[in-house]
Amino acid sequence: MKRLSLTQRLTLVFALMLLISSALILLIQDNNRQQYSDAMMQNLSRDLAASIAKSSALMSAGNTDAPALKQLFGQMMSYNPSVEVYLLDAQGQILANDAPAGHVHRDRVDVRPLQKWLNGAPLPVYGDDPRSPSALKVFSAAPILDGNRTVGYLYVILQGENYQHLQQGVKMSVLRSAMLWSVVVIVLLGLMAGAAAYYWVTRPVRQLTQKVTAGADALQRLAALPHSPQQDEVAQLQNAFIDMAQRIDAQVQTLELKDQQRREFVANISHDLRTPLMSIQGYLETLAVKAGSLTEAERSRYLQIALTQSEKVGMLAQQLFELARLEHGVVTPQYERFSLPDLVQDVIQKFELALEKSRLNLSVDIASGLPMIDADMSMIERVLTNLVDNAIRHTPSGGNITLRLWLEGENVMMELEDNGPGISPEVSQTLFERPSIIDPDRRDNGGLGLVIVRRMLQLHRGDIALKPAPGACFQLFVPL
């Protein structure tokens, strides 16, 4: 079964609401009209029972002439077929009437409504209908007095059986006509409501649906839409779709970036390992093929080259493994409290032989009173080791290296400067990013050592930057 569209459902709901509202209004109007009609009839017939009581002797010394009263009541009802006349005693017992046999279903009438009527209660006042076990009808009543004592009542039902039968037929005809016109009005108003819903209510929803489903680039176009300043439900739905599209688009971009990084990682590994592995393979093949013709010095040189290249492969593999662990959150800092100046001295001692061999001068300038820091000592030691090692390798023989430490706010600052050839502006732009053979700007930007250094510092909420200097000058900070 085909489901209804939003416009059709709104139109159906409006039509049902109008139908129910119209039915309730008709019932309320019919009830009000009936009470108004009853009140008018009771008011107009206020003196009817009193007039009948004055014109005839209905009771004498508490006795009644039932046949004579029946004839009298019949004559009165022939003049006005809508009324029914009853003679009651003081307790409401029916003494005389002109009803056909079997039509009277009560032998007593409650006199309290009669007393309310005689006391001037607001109209309409309803009393018992002797011809019905439970119905109430408007009436006119007059007391029958014996001196100053009430010995009975003349009780006139103003809307008798004949009137009720005639009224029922007319009422059904009027109700059918009213219902017909109500249905016509409801259909017209329902169509108008449907048109209004189509052009006013559902138009923003249809437009949003088109934006969500139109074309392969619908997500990007939806994410680029501005938020609606309106506060209605459709605008809130549109803003929610825009937020969702922006989140999905951001996730897609993140996935694309990770995929690109994965491809770059595989390409970089292949590129970085290919050269040393090919060199190792070449020298080993030479040793295997020309083993008998090579001199001892040549064999030793070839083996040394292969060993150097294998060490390079091992170091590169270790750096790649370490960087992967840092970038994917496998490694987290193990914080402990220690003195950074003491750690700097320990690191410098490891390079004393290398400094002496390269005839380099390393001077240390540490500000007094530096506080202890909370950090991962092994990571900070690795940072210092990488930076000092780089400075030694890139500073020419006889050069100078300067290391400074000082306190700045809530950070301990460190600066390492050498008087080597420095770093070209092209390389400095991507110096702390992973090398890539895919991106020409990052094809040769200093290797993985500085990338590892920056990642370790970022795990400590610190960072590193290249400062302008004649040589190379790196400045970094670590929070206390």
DRENROLO-975952 format. One record per residue (C-alpha): x, z, y. Coordinates in steps of 0.25 Angstrom, whole numbers, plus 5000, padded with zeros to 4 digits. Each point is the difference from the previous one (the first is absolute). Layout:
BEGIN
XZY...
//
This chain:
BEGIN
500050005000500649965013500250125010499450005014500949975011500350115011499049935010498949994989500250144996499950055015498849915002499350064987500350145005499549975014498749944994499850124990500250105012499049925008499050004989500150154997500050035015498749915002499350074988500350145005499549955014498849954994499750134993500350085012499149915009498950004989500050155000500050025015498949895001499250074990500250145007499649935013498849944994499550134994500350085012499249895009498850004990500050154999500050025015498949895002499250074989500250145005498550025004499449934988499850114991499550095011499049895004499549994986499950154998499150015013499149894997499550064986499850134994501050014989499950144995498950105002500250154996501249954992499149914992500149854999499049894996501049914992499149884998499749995015501450025004500449894990499149915006500450045014501549984997499749864993499349965013501250045008501049934991499149875000500250005016501550024998500549964986501450065003499650145000499650104990499250125003500050144993499450135002500950124997499750154999500950105007501050004989500149854999499049984988499449865000498550025002499549865002500549865001499649864997501149954991499749924988500050074987501450024995500749985013500150145005501350064993500050145008498950105001500750085011500849965013501150085006499450055013501350045007500249855005498650015005500350135008501349935005499249895005498950095007501250085006500549875007501349974992500849885003499449874994500049954989499550114991499849974986499050064990499649994986499349874995498950044990500049874994501550014996500750124992501250005010499849905012499950055014499349935011499650025015498650065002499150055010499350144998499050095007499650144997498650044996499650135006499050104997500050075013501450035002500450004986500649874993499249974988500649874997500649875005499649855001501249934995500249855003501149924994500349895010500749904990499150004988500149924987499449875006501050015012501250024991499649884991499949915012501350065007500849984987499649854999500449985015501250094999500649914989499749885007500750055012501250054992500249874993500049935014501050105005500949994988500049855001500450015014501050104997500649924989500149885010500750095010500950054990500449874995500349955014500750125004500850004987500449855003500450045014500850124995500749914990500449905011500550115008500850064989500549864996500549985015500350145004500350094989500649924989500749905009501350095002499950034985500049854996501149975010500850114994499749954986500549865005501350065005500350084987499749884991500449885008501349934994501250054994500650065013498750085002500850134998501049975011499049955010499150134997501250095002500449935013498650035006499950115011499150124997498649995005499750105012498550014996499650124992498849954991500150004985500449854999501150025010500550114992499949924988500849895006501150105005500150064986500249854994501049985011500850134996499949964986500549865002501250065008500350104989499949894990500849905008501150115003500150034985500149854997501149985010500750134993499949934987500549875005501250075006500350084987499949874993500949945010501050114999499950004984500449855001501150035010500550114991500149914988500649895008501050105006500450064987500249864994500849955012500950135001500350014986500249854997501449995007500750114994499449984986500449855001501450055005500150094988499649904990500949895006501350094999499650054986499849864995501349965006500750124993499349964987500349855001501450015005500550134994501249944994500549925012499850115011501150095004499950154999499950015015498949895001499250074989500150135007499649945013498849944994499650134993500150075013499149905007499050014989500050155001499950005015498849914999499350094989500250125009499349925011498949974991499950154996500050055014498949895004499150044988500250155004499649975015498849914995499550114991500250115011499349925010498849974991499950154997500050045015499049895004499050034989500050155002500750044987501150085008499550115009500950095009500450144994500150085012501050115002500750075011501449965003501049985011500249855004501450025006500550064987499449884993500749905009501350074998499849984985499749865001501249975009500950074989499649894990500549895008501350065004500849914991499249885004500350035015501450024997500149874992499449925011500750075011498750045007499850125010498750074998499750105011498850104999499350065012499050114996499250085010500150154999498950084995499249904992498950064992499849984985499149894996498949994988500349884993500449944986501550025000500349894990499249905008500750035013501350004993499749864995499649965014501450055006500849944989499449865001500250005015501450055000500349904988499549895008500850045013501350004991499749874994499749935013501150065009501349935001501350074996500450105011498650015006499250125004498750064995499350115008498950094994499250095010498950104997499250075010498650075002498949935007498650075001499650024986500949904993501550004996500649875005501249934994500749885005501149924992500849905008501249914997500849905007499849894990499549855003498650065001498749944996499449865004498750015008499449914989500350094989499650135008498649965001499850024985501150094997499150114994499149904992500249964986500849864999499249884996500449864996498549965003500150045015501249935006500150125011500250104989500949924991501350075003499750135008500950104995499650034986499250114994500850125004499450025014498649974995500250124990500650085012498849985009499050024988500650144997500050045015498549965001499750084988500550125009499249955012501349955006500549865003501249925004500349895010501249915004500550045014500749905010501550024999501349914999500050034985498950054991499350135005498950064991499250115005499150094991499250135001499450104990499050105004500350154999
//
